[in-house]
C-alpha cells in the first residue's frame, strides 16, 4: 500500500484541532488541580490554546515539507 508523502492542509487542521481538544482538557485539569480555581484554569486554557493551536498548525505544515524520515 502506498502512502502519500504530503498531507492536505485540511488533514493538518483536523489533527491540530483534535490535538488541541485533548490538550485543553489536560491543561484545565492540571491548572484546576493546582489552583482549585476553575475561572483561572478556564482563562489560562482559552488564552494559551489560541496561540498554541496556530503554532501547531504551522509546525505541522513545516514538517510536511521536510523529507527526512519519510519512505
VMD Tcl script that draws the C-alpha trace (Angstrom):
set ca {
  {0.00 0.00 0.00}
  {1.36 3.42 -0.93}
  {1.02 6.38 1.38}
  {1.20 9.97 0.15}
  {4.28 11.96 1.15}
  {2.26 15.12 1.74}
  {-0.92 15.60 3.65}
  {-3.53 18.21 2.85}
  {-3.99 21.38 4.85}
  {-7.43 20.07 5.88}
  {-5.86 16.98 7.45}
  {-3.33 19.17 9.28}
  {-6.15 21.38 10.52}
  {-8.22 18.45 11.82}
  {-5.14 16.98 13.52}
  {-4.40 20.34 15.15}
  {-7.98 20.73 16.40}
  {-8.27 17.21 17.83}
  {-4.88 17.53 19.49}
  {-5.90 20.87 21.00}
  {-9.12 19.41 22.45}
  {-7.05 16.77 24.21}
  {-4.55 19.35 25.48}
  {-7.32 21.73 26.61}
  {-8.68 19.00 28.87}
  {-5.23 18.19 30.26}
  {-4.36 21.87 30.76}
  {-7.62 22.61 32.54}
  {-7.32 19.62 34.86}
  {-3.71 20.42 35.71}
  {-4.31 24.11 36.45}
  {-7.51 23.36 38.36}
  {-5.81 20.68 40.47}
  {-3.00 23.10 41.35}
  {-5.10 26.23 41.98}
  {-8.60 24.86 42.72}
  {-9.85 27.90 40.77}
  {-11.95 26.95 37.74}
  {-12.14 30.54 36.43}
  {-8.34 30.81 36.44}
  {-7.98 27.44 34.72}
  {-10.52 28.42 32.03}
  {-8.76 31.73 31.39}
  {-5.41 30.01 31.06}
  {-6.82 27.36 28.74}
  {-8.52 29.87 26.44}
  {-5.54 32.16 26.04}
  {-2.84 29.53 25.76}
  {-4.74 27.34 23.34}
  {-5.47 30.07 20.83}
  {-1.82 30.76 20.08}
  {-0.62 27.18 20.52}
  {-3.21 25.84 18.06}
  {-1.97 28.27 15.42}
  {1.65 27.37 16.19}
  {0.91 23.64 15.97}
  {-0.77 24.03 12.57}
  {2.24 25.84 11.09}
  {4.62 23.37 12.76}
  {2.79 20.51 11.05}
  {2.87 22.27 7.68}
  {6.60 22.93 8.03}
  {7.37 19.31 8.87}
  {5.22 18.14 5.97}
  {7.81 19.75 3.66}
  {10.76 18.02 5.32}
  {11.56 14.75 3.51}
  {13.64 13.34 6.40}
  {12.14 10.16 7.83}
  {9.64 9.62 5.02}
  {9.74 6.47 2.90}
}
mol new
graphics top color blue
foreach p $ca { graphics top sphere $p radius 0.5 }
foreach p [lrange $ca 0 end-1] q [lrange $ca 1 end] { graphics top cylinder $p $q radius 0.2 }
display resetview
